[in-house]
Amino acid sequence: MGQIISQFIADYGELLVEGVRDTIIMTAVATLLAYVIGLPVGVLLITSAKKGIRPNATLNTVLGWIVNIVRSVPFIILLVAIIPLTRLIVGTSLGVPGAIVPLVITAAPFVARVVEQSLAEVDGSLVEAAQSFGASNLQIVFKVLLFESLPSLVRGAALTFITLFGFSAMAGTVGAGGLGDIAIRYGYQRYQYDVMTVAVILCVILVQIVQTIGDVASDHIDHHER
């Protein structure tokens, strides 16, 4: 048994390490960029709502429609449909760079809704209190809405990372690299089920690690605020 494991590591160890690295890079970068886009959109959605601090029905409706339309497109279809755009932005539709563009586009609307929901959970009396003390809308956004919803935002970031982690595996169908690509090329196409099994186990381990980090960070922030 030990010899079999040693031989497997010798044959595929480097490949799997590279797959873990590529998966983490593409997922982490895509999550970060999705928040750069989705966080402001989520803030605009909640502040422009009917009961927001600066209601704007037109802006809220337009943003809502855009978010809903992009979210409704299945990732595998989006992945193929925007290949020309991906090539235009990063110069290729393959590998880690080629996966990041569709991952960001599919995740940004998701992040916007996650942020909107997190901010909606903030006690309205805190906003009213800030307004009574003469706080500006910008101060209310940063010092009340975002600050009070920080634990929920951290959990949302972990959820987004895990969701994109699954999508990154799907991106392996078009040669995006990572564990999904390894599972498909070796496990499915070459019938090497041991490689596929290990790739799946590594995916499960990584997801559990990220979820645990997110839960611990969220609880720490929540207790610290209290």
C-alpha positions as CSV (number, residue, x, y, z in Angstrom):
1,M,0.0,0.0,0.0
2,G,2.8,2.4,0.9
3,Q,4.5,1.6,-2.4
4,I,1.3,2.4,-4.3
5,I,0.9,5.7,-2.5
6,S,4.6,6.6,-3.1
7,Q,4.3,5.8,-6.8
8,F,1.1,7.9,-7.1
9,I,2.8,10.9,-5.5
10,A,5.8,10.5,-7.7
11,D,3.5,10.3,-10.8
12,Y,0.9,12.9,-10.0
13,G,2.1,14.8,-6.9
14,E,3.5,17.8,-8.7
15,L,0.5,18.0,-11.0
16,L,-1.9,18.0,-8.1
17,V,0.1,20.7,-6.2
18,E,0.0,22.8,-9.4
19,G,-3.8,22.2,-9.6
20,V,-4.3,23.3,-6.0
21,R,-2.2,26.4,-6.6
22,D,-4.1,27.4,-9.8
23,T,-7.5,26.8,-8.3
24,I,-6.7,28.9,-5.2
25,I,-5.2,31.7,-7.4
26,M,-8.1,31.9,-9.9
27,T,-10.7,31.7,-7.1
28,A,-9.1,34.2,-4.8
29,V,-8.4,36.8,-7.5
30,A,-11.9,36.4,-9.0
31,T,-13.5,36.8,-5.5
32,L,-11.4,39.9,-4.9
33,L,-12.3,41.5,-8.2
34,A,-15.9,40.5,-7.9
35,Y,-16.1,42.4,-4.6
36,V,-14.4,45.4,-6.2
37,I,-17.4,45.5,-8.6
38,G,-20.2,43.9,-6.5
39,L,-19.7,45.8,-3.2
40,P,-20.4,49.3,-4.6
41,V,-23.4,47.9,-6.6
42,G,-24.8,46.2,-3.5
43,V,-24.4,49.5,-1.6
44,L,-26.2,51.4,-4.4
45,L,-29.0,48.8,-4.4
46,I,-29.7,49.2,-0.7
47,T,-29.2,53.0,-0.6
48,S,-31.4,53.7,-3.6
49,A,-34.2,51.4,-2.5
50,K,-37.6,52.9,-1.5
51,K,-36.6,53.0,2.2
52,G,-32.9,53.6,1.6
53,I,-31.0,56.7,2.7
54,R,-31.2,58.1,-0.9
55,P,-34.1,56.6,-2.7
56,N,-33.8,56.5,-6.5
57,A,-36.4,54.2,-8.2
58,T,-34.9,54.4,-11.7
59,L,-31.3,53.6,-10.5
60,N,-32.6,50.8,-8.3
61,T,-34.7,49.2,-11.0
62,V,-31.9,49.4,-13.7
63,L,-29.3,47.9,-11.3
64,G,-31.7,45.3,-10.2
65,W,-32.5,44.2,-13.7
66,I,-28.8,44.1,-14.7
67,V,-27.9,42.0,-11.6
68,N,-30.8,39.6,-12.2
69,I,-30.1,39.1,-15.9
70,V,-26.4,38.3,-15.4
71,R,-27.2,36.0,-12.5
72,S,-29.7,34.1,-14.6
73,V,-27.2,33.0,-17.2
74,P,-25.8,29.5,-16.4
75,F,-22.0,29.7,-15.9
76,I,-21.1,27.1,-18.5
77,I,-23.0,29.1,-21.1
78,L,-21.5,32.4,-20.0
79,L,-18.0,30.8,-20.0
80,V,-18.3,30.0,-23.7
81,A,-20.3,33.0,-24.8
82,I,-17.8,35.6,-23.6
83,I,-14.6,33.9,-24.9
84,P,-14.0,36.8,-27.4
85,L,-14.3,39.3,-24.5
86,T,-12.0,37.2,-22.3
87,R,-9.4,37.1,-25.1
88,L,-9.8,40.9,-25.5
89,I,-9.2,41.5,-21.8
90,V,-6.4,39.0,-20.9
91,G,-5.2,37.8,-24.3
92,T,-6.3,34.2,-23.9
93,S,-9.4,32.1,-23.0
94,L,-7.3,29.3,-21.5
95,G,-5.6,28.7,-18.2
96,V,-6.0,30.7,-15.0
97,P,-6.2,34.2,-16.7
98,G,-8.9,32.9,-19.1
99,A,-11.0,31.6,-16.2
100,I,-10.8,34.7,-14.0
101,V,-12.8,37.0,-16.4
102,P,-16.0,34.8,-16.6
103,L,-15.7,34.0,-12.9
104,V,-15.7,37.7,-12.1
105,I,-18.6,38.5,-14.4
106,T,-20.7,35.7,-12.9
107,A,-19.7,36.5,-9.3
108,A,-20.1,40.3,-9.3
109,P,-24.0,40.2,-9.4
110,F,-24.0,37.4,-6.8
111,V,-21.8,39.6,-4.5
112,A,-24.0,42.6,-5.1
113,R,-27.0,40.6,-3.8
114,V,-25.0,39.2,-0.9
115,V,-23.9,42.7,0.1
116,E,-27.5,44.1,-0.3
117,Q,-28.9,41.4,2.0
118,S,-26.1,41.9,4.6
119,L,-26.8,45.7,4.7
120,A,-30.5,45.2,4.8
121,E,-30.1,43.3,8.1
122,V,-28.6,46.4,9.8
123,D,-31.0,47.8,12.4
124,G,-32.8,50.8,10.9
125,S,-32.7,52.7,14.2
126,L,-28.9,52.9,13.9
127,V,-29.3,54.7,10.6
128,E,-31.9,57.0,12.0
129,A,-29.7,57.8,15.0
130,A,-26.8,58.6,12.7
131,Q,-29.0,60.9,10.6
132,S,-30.2,62.7,13.7
133,F,-26.6,63.5,14.6
134,G,-26.1,65.0,11.2
135,A,-24.0,62.2,9.6
136,S,-23.6,62.4,5.8
137,N,-24.8,59.6,3.6
138,L,-21.2,58.5,3.0
139,Q,-20.6,58.4,6.7
140,I,-23.7,56.3,7.2
141,V,-22.6,53.9,4.5
142,F,-19.1,53.3,5.9
143,K,-19.6,53.8,9.7
144,V,-23.0,52.3,10.1
145,L,-24.1,50.0,7.2
146,L,-20.8,48.5,6.3
147,F,-19.4,48.5,9.8
148,E,-22.4,46.9,11.5
149,S,-22.8,44.3,8.7
150,L,-19.1,43.3,8.7
151,P,-19.6,39.8,10.2
152,S,-22.3,39.0,7.6
153,L,-20.1,40.4,4.8
154,V,-17.2,38.1,5.9
155,R,-19.5,35.1,5.8
156,G,-20.7,36.3,2.4
157,A,-17.1,36.5,1.2
158,A,-16.5,32.9,2.3
159,L,-19.7,31.8,0.5
160,T,-18.6,33.6,-2.7
161,F,-15.2,32.0,-2.6
162,I,-16.7,28.5,-2.2
163,T,-19.3,29.2,-5.0
164,L,-16.5,30.3,-7.3
165,F,-14.5,27.3,-6.3
166,G,-17.2,25.1,-7.7
167,F,-17.4,27.2,-10.9
168,S,-13.6,27.0,-11.3
169,A,-13.9,23.3,-11.5
170,M,-16.6,23.7,-14.2
171,A,-14.2,26.0,-16.1
172,G,-11.9,23.0,-16.4
173,T,-14.0,21.8,-19.2
174,V,-12.5,24.5,-21.4
175,G,-8.9,24.1,-20.2
176,A,-9.0,26.7,-17.4
177,G,-6.6,24.7,-15.3
178,G,-6.9,23.8,-11.6
179,L,-8.3,20.7,-9.9
180,G,-11.4,20.7,-12.1
181,D,-9.2,20.5,-15.3
182,I,-7.1,17.7,-13.7
183,A,-10.2,15.7,-12.7
184,I,-11.6,16.0,-16.3
185,R,-8.5,15.4,-18.3
186,Y,-7.1,12.5,-16.2
187,G,-10.1,11.1,-14.3
188,Y,-12.8,11.3,-17.0
189,Q,-11.0,11.4,-20.3
190,R,-8.2,8.9,-19.4
191,Y,-10.3,6.8,-17.0
192,Q,-7.7,7.4,-14.2
193,Y,-10.3,7.4,-11.4
194,D,-7.6,7.5,-8.6
195,V,-6.5,10.9,-9.9
196,M,-10.1,12.1,-10.0
197,T,-10.8,10.9,-6.5
198,V,-7.8,12.6,-5.1
199,A,-8.7,15.8,-6.9
200,V,-12.2,15.7,-5.5
201,I,-10.9,15.1,-2.0
202,L,-8.5,18.1,-2.3
203,C,-11.5,20.2,-3.4
204,V,-13.5,19.1,-0.3
205,I,-10.5,19.9,2.0
206,L,-10.0,23.3,0.5
207,V,-13.7,24.2,0.8
208,Q,-13.7,23.1,4.5
209,I,-10.6,25.2,5.2
210,V,-12.1,28.3,3.6
211,Q,-15.5,27.8,5.4
212,T,-13.8,27.4,8.7
213,I,-11.6,30.5,8.2
214,G,-14.7,32.5,7.3
215,D,-16.7,31.3,10.3
216,V,-13.9,31.9,12.7
217,A,-13.2,35.4,11.3
218,S,-16.9,36.3,11.3
219,D,-17.3,35.2,14.9
220,H,-14.2,37.0,16.0
221,I,-15.4,40.3,14.4
222,D,-18.9,39.8,15.9
223,H,-17.6,39.3,19.4
224,H,-15.1,42.1,19.0
225,E,-17.9,44.5,18.1
226,R,-19.9,43.5,21.1
